[in-house]
Amino acid sequence: MKLLRDLIRNVRIEATSGPMHCAISGVQDDSRKVTKGTLFVAVKGVQSDGHAFLSAAIDAGACAIVCEDLPANRPPHVAFVQVKHAAEALGIIAAHWYDNPSKKLSLVGITGTNGKTTTASLLYQLFRALDRKTGLISTVVNCVDKVCSPSTHTTPNALVLQKLLAEMVDAGCRVAFMEVSSHGLVQQRVAGVHFSGAVFTNITHDHLDYHGTFDDYILAKKGLFDALGKDAFALYNADDRHGKTMVAHTKAKIYSYALKTPADYKVKVLESHLHGLLLNIQQKECWMRLIGEFNAYNAAAIFGVADLLGIEESQLLTTLSALQSVGGRFQTLRSTGGIVGVVDYAHTPDALENVLKTLAEFRKNNAARVLTVIGCGGDRDRAKRPLMAQIAANLSDVVILTSDNPRSEDPAAILAEMEAGLDSLQKRKSITLSDRKEAIKLACQRADAGDIVLVAGKGHETYQEIQGIRHPFDDVAVLKETFTLLNC
């Protein structure tokens, strides 16, 4: 039990009514989970408005309500707290409910269009390899030290997030790495979270269906750095033209990393192969099992964060060289007949271009072809669909346009929008095949020994979402199965 007055500490309050001295038995933003003594926070969400469920929450036993709009009829036995932003209030209240666990951790938030998952996951892997109890919150999985479970959101709901952080503290974790999405920042899911540091990877075209404009997308990401305290660090990619914008108004200590411009953490690619990278990091050579220039940037960010968290350089370089790539991020397979399969999460124009340019580097001295299987998700940014098709066609020998996660949209309509981006020459090398499994099979059938089959867009996902139903579908498993079936 906690007192209401303690839970609403630091919340921006506009008005109150009712018994403000009440004791709280739990905090909820879902009226269906309210029980006697609960504090209910009415959040105006994307799908529903918590204000529509105030009566249901009170009937279920809520003794206190936090809301943006006070109802006309307020039972005298219920405390009401009016706030300007209920989502922000929920984050602060959730932090207090769980005794502010982020203040007991060195929590590093990682944001950007591409590279968040790889950077966060490899930092978790690195610190675990150094025998440090570590937490991870990512698109793929949430880990409380060595206990991991699949995640449902890149940045969890505020109550789920604070509970996870509390579990990390209880498990003895003293460091944690967290992907921070632009959606999570705008929706105030990280309100009440204390970050010891933040990383900016890059920013390119994505999520404009949600943010509206690219400038608004930048401002959403920038919010993570604007909120940092003076004791935190802000590490940014100096090669990204928006890097300095991200840290322009932060109170944190600013550091940079780069491959092409001067920076606090400088990395140079010495050799790049399909089985790894030879890097020069801070004037010292380091072999890594990661692939491609984009992973050299991830390595630079990882090195910078670990150094800022006090890991000794020689120990850091040794551990970096042993890190394993993240599943579904440039994951390579090889058929018995010599076809190379690559599965990658690339679902933005920039990410797809990076992957295809990396593959082009590997085939400079031979006649290997690249056959790309690519789709675009439904109910997401439609403007990138023709761009994705263009990039695939420009940088591949054969392109098979197929379904990704159509969600509530008609797959044929999505594919038509992708096809609209192709000129007559590009269309000659492209095929449209809605069935993703058949598209992967066709790519393998058309490939010869030495060719590369890239299956892009879904990466680590083990499902395909169609009309609200998630059907089992794993690109890696399907590709392996196809290699075996065709004996190619």
C-alpha positions, 0 to 999 in steps of 0.5 A: 500500500502507498499513499496517493499523495506520495504517488502523485509527487512530481506530477503536474496537477491542475486540480483535485477533489475528494479524499486526497489522503487515501491509501492505494493498493494498486495502479492501473490504466485498464479498467478491467484490472481495477480492484478495491483500492486501485488508483486508475489513470485514464489515458487517452490512447491511440485505440481508446480513451480511458475517460470512457471507463471512469464509471466502470473503474469506480464501480470496480472499486477504484478509490482514486482517479487521475484524468485530464477531464474531470467528470461532472458527477464525482462520487465524494468518496473517490479522489480525483486528480486532474492533470494536463497529460495523463500518460505522463502522469502514469509514467511518474506514478508507475515509477513511484509505485515501483520505488523508482527502479531506474534510479538504482540502475545504470540504464542506457536508452538507445534510439534511432531508426536503425541499429537499436535492437542490435546495439542494445542486444549486443551490449547486453551480450557483452556485459553478460559475458563480462559476468555483470548482471544485466537487463535488456528491453528490446523489440525482440526480447526482454531480459532480467539478467539471464531470464528472457521472455518475448516482447510485444512492444519496442518500448513497453507500457509505463506500468510494464516498463517500471515492473521490468526495471524493478525486477531487474533491480531485485535480481541484482542487475546494476546495468540495463540497456533499452530500446527507446522508440519514437512512439514510446517517447511521444506516448510518454511511456518513459516518463518517470524513467531516469536514464544514465545515458542515451545513444543516437544511432541514425534517423531516416524515413520511417513511421511518418504514418504516425508522426506526420512529418520528418521534423516531428519524427526528429523531435520525438527522438530528440526528446530522449536527449532533452530529458537527460540530466547533467550526470548522464552521457549523450552519445551520438553518431557524428556521421549522421547529419541530424546527430548534432541536432539530437544533442543540441539542448541536452544537459548531459555530457556529450560524446560522439562516434563515427567512421567518416568524421572526427569523433570521440570514438573513431572506427575504421573498417579495414576488411569486410567479409561475409563472415566478419569485419576487421576494425580499427577501434581507437587505433587498435585492431579488433575482429568481429563476427558482425557483417557490413559497414552498418554493423561497424557503426553499431560496434562503435556505439557499443564500444563507446557505451561500454567505455563510458560505463567503465569497462577497461579497453583491452577487456572490452576489445577482447569481449567485442570480438566474441560477440554473436550476431543478433538473430534476424539481423543479417543472419546468414545461411548456406545451402549444400549447393552453395547458395548464400541466404541472408535474412534481415529485418530491413524494413526501411528504405535506408536499412534495405539500401545498407544491406544491399550495398553491403552485399554488393561489396561481397560480390565485386570480384565474382559473378554472383547475383543478388535475388531479393524477396521484399514486402512492406507492412500494412497499416504503416507508412505508405510513402516508403512502399515505392521507395523500398521497391525502387531500392530493391530493383536498383541494387538487386539482379532479381526482385520478388515483391511479396507480402510482409505483415499485411495486417488489416490491408489487402496484400494486393493493394500494398504490392500495387503501391510498391510496383508504382515505384518501378520504371519499365526497366526495373519492372523487367527484373521484378516479379510479384508473388503475394504468398511469401513462402512461395516467393522465397521458394521461387528466389531459391529456384532461380538462384545458382551456386554462389548467388545470394538470396536476401529475404528482407523485412521481417527478420526475427519475427516468427509470425505473419499478421493477416486481418488481426491473426498472427500465423506462424511464419519464420523467414529463417525456418522457411529458407532452411526448409526450402534449401532442404526441399529443393536440395539446391 
